[in-house]
Amino acid sequence: MHNNGGIVIVQVKKVVAHGSLDPRLVTIPGIYVDYVVVADEGDHEQAFGCKFDPTLCGDRRAPEDTGGEALPLSAKKIIGRRGALMLKEDVVVNLGGSSRICGGRSR
């Protein structure tokens, strides 16, 4: 949150009355928030380029492999495979969003 004098800005769909939310469902306590930005529905994305995907937050399981073309061998595929080898069960990882190396099938 506050790191080296940083500022915390949160984006919300709407501002609600104090006490109207279950405090156990609030991720960031208000005392840590410097600014609140109310975003229009069109600007409120769960992730880059994604309005809402219940599989990203665990509300629904992603479908099993649906087939498709295998990715050709490339530097990105090798990096993706190497990263996958380092994954362990019950570990949280940040996949980032600037390099799409996991799209498609890898064999």
C-alpha positions as CSV (number, residue, x, y, z in Angstrom):
1,M,0.0,0.0,0.0
2,H,1.9,3.1,1.1
3,N,5.4,2.4,-0.1
4,N,8.1,5.0,0.1
5,G,5.6,7.8,0.5
6,G,3.4,6.6,-2.4
7,I,-0.2,7.4,-3.0
8,V,-3.0,4.8,-3.0
9,I,-5.7,5.4,-5.6
10,V,-8.7,3.0,-5.8
11,Q,-11.1,2.7,-8.7
12,V,-14.7,1.9,-7.8
13,K,-18.0,1.4,-9.7
14,K,-19.9,3.5,-7.2
15,V,-19.5,5.1,-3.7
16,V,-21.9,3.6,-1.1
17,A,-23.1,4.8,2.3
18,H,-20.9,4.1,5.3
19,G,-21.9,0.8,6.9
20,S,-23.7,-0.6,3.8
21,L,-21.0,-3.1,2.9
22,D,-19.9,-6.1,4.9
23,P,-16.4,-5.0,6.2
24,R,-15.1,-8.5,5.7
25,L,-15.5,-8.1,2.0
26,V,-13.5,-4.8,1.8
27,T,-10.0,-5.6,0.6
28,I,-8.3,-2.3,1.4
29,P,-9.2,-0.5,4.6
30,G,-10.3,3.1,3.9
31,I,-7.5,4.5,6.1
32,Y,-5.0,3.5,3.5
33,V,-6.8,5.1,0.5
34,D,-5.8,8.6,-0.6
35,Y,-8.1,9.0,-3.6
36,V,-11.2,7.3,-4.9
37,V,-12.0,7.4,-8.6
38,V,-15.5,6.5,-9.7
39,A,-15.2,4.9,-13.1
40,D,-17.9,4.6,-15.7
41,E,-18.9,1.0,-16.5
42,G,-17.0,1.2,-19.8
43,D,-13.8,2.1,-17.9
44,H,-14.1,-0.4,-15.1
45,E,-12.2,-3.4,-16.2
46,Q,-11.2,-6.4,-14.0
47,A,-8.0,-6.8,-16.0
48,F,-6.5,-5.2,-19.1
49,G,-9.0,-5.7,-21.9
50,C,-11.4,-7.7,-19.8
51,K,-14.7,-6.4,-18.4
52,F,-15.3,-9.3,-16.0
53,D,-14.2,-12.9,-16.2
54,P,-15.4,-15.1,-13.2
55,T,-12.6,-17.5,-13.9
56,L,-10.0,-14.8,-12.9
57,C,-11.4,-14.4,-9.4
58,G,-12.2,-18.1,-8.7
59,D,-16.0,-17.8,-9.1
60,R,-16.0,-20.3,-11.9
61,R,-13.4,-22.9,-13.2
62,A,-11.9,-22.3,-16.6
63,P,-12.9,-24.9,-19.2
64,E,-10.5,-27.7,-19.9
65,D,-8.3,-27.6,-23.0
66,T,-10.6,-26.8,-25.9
67,G,-8.1,-27.9,-28.6
68,G,-6.7,-25.5,-31.2
69,E,-3.4,-25.0,-32.8
70,A,-0.1,-25.6,-31.0
71,L,2.1,-22.6,-30.7
72,P,5.2,-22.6,-33.0
73,L,8.5,-22.9,-31.2
74,S,9.7,-19.4,-30.3
75,A,11.5,-17.5,-27.6
76,K,8.2,-16.7,-25.9
77,K,7.2,-20.3,-25.9
78,I,10.5,-21.3,-24.4
79,I,10.2,-18.6,-21.7
80,G,6.6,-19.7,-20.9
81,R,7.7,-23.4,-20.6
82,R,10.6,-22.5,-18.4
83,G,8.4,-20.4,-16.2
84,A,5.8,-23.2,-16.0
85,L,8.6,-25.6,-14.7
86,M,9.2,-23.3,-11.8
87,L,5.6,-23.3,-10.6
88,K,4.8,-25.1,-7.4
89,E,1.4,-26.0,-5.9
90,D,-0.3,-23.4,-3.8
91,V,2.1,-20.6,-4.9
92,V,0.8,-17.2,-6.0
93,V,2.4,-15.7,-9.0
94,N,2.1,-12.4,-10.9
95,L,1.9,-13.2,-14.6
96,G,2.0,-9.5,-15.5
97,G,0.2,-8.1,-18.5
98,S,2.9,-6.7,-20.9
99,S,4.0,-9.9,-22.6
100,R,1.4,-12.4,-23.7
101,I,3.4,-15.6,-23.6
102,C,0.6,-18.0,-22.4
103,G,-2.0,-17.6,-25.1
104,G,-2.8,-20.6,-27.2
105,R,-1.7,-24.2,-26.7
106,S,1.8,-25.2,-25.9
107,R,3.0,-28.7,-26.5
